[in-house]
Amino acid sequence: MDLKNYNITVGEVLKNPQAKAMLQKELPMIMRHPMLPMANAIPLRDIINNAGGYVSPRKIQSILEKLSKI
């Protein structure tokens, strides 16, 4: 998956069935969050910058690597 230098939107990522399945496995609580639909237009870069308090940097890096291989 081309992450477009992390400018790809959350909605674009979630349109890919493989990416969505991987995220559901890696981040089940976030994927069930009721505010997730509001994040569809947000660039992945912004999500990464704000995820630090919720997801470890190591986990974020692992997820980004997996997304780039899809």
N, C-alpha and C positions, 0 to 999 in steps of 0.2 A: 504494500500500500504506500503510495506517495503521500507522505505527511506534509508536503509543501512547506518544508522548513518550519513545521509546527503551526502553520497558518490554516490548516484544514479545520473545518468546524466539527464540533461534536456530532452534529446531525449527519454530516458526511461520513464520519467514522461509523456511526451506528447504522447507516444504510447497508453497510457491508455485513452480511450474515456471519462470516468467520470472525470479524473484528468484534461484533456484538457478543457472540458466544464466548470469546476469549475474555472480554471485559466482564461478562456475567460471572465467569468462573473466578477471575482474579479480584474483582471488586463487587461482590454480591450486594453489599449494603448500599453502595453508591448507585448501583444499577437499579435498585428498588426505590430509591429516594423519590418522593413525590415531586420534587422540583426539577428532576432530570429533564423533562420536556422543555423547560425554559432555557436550558443550556444549549439547545440545538444550534443556535446561531453564534455561539461563543467559540472563538478560535482555541484550538488545543493548547496553544502557547499560554493563554490566560488561565486555563484550567491547571496546567502544570505549575504556573507561578503561585497559584492559590491553594494547591493541594498539599503543600508541605506539612501543615498541621494535622492532616488526616491520613496521609500515605507517606511512607518513608521514601527518601530519595532513591534508595536501592530498588524498591518496588516500582517506582515510577520509571526508572531507567529500564528495568526488565520489561515492563509493559510496552514502552516505546520501541524497544528492540523487537518484541513479538509483533507489534503492529506493522513495523517496517518490513517484516518478512511475509506478511499476508499479501 
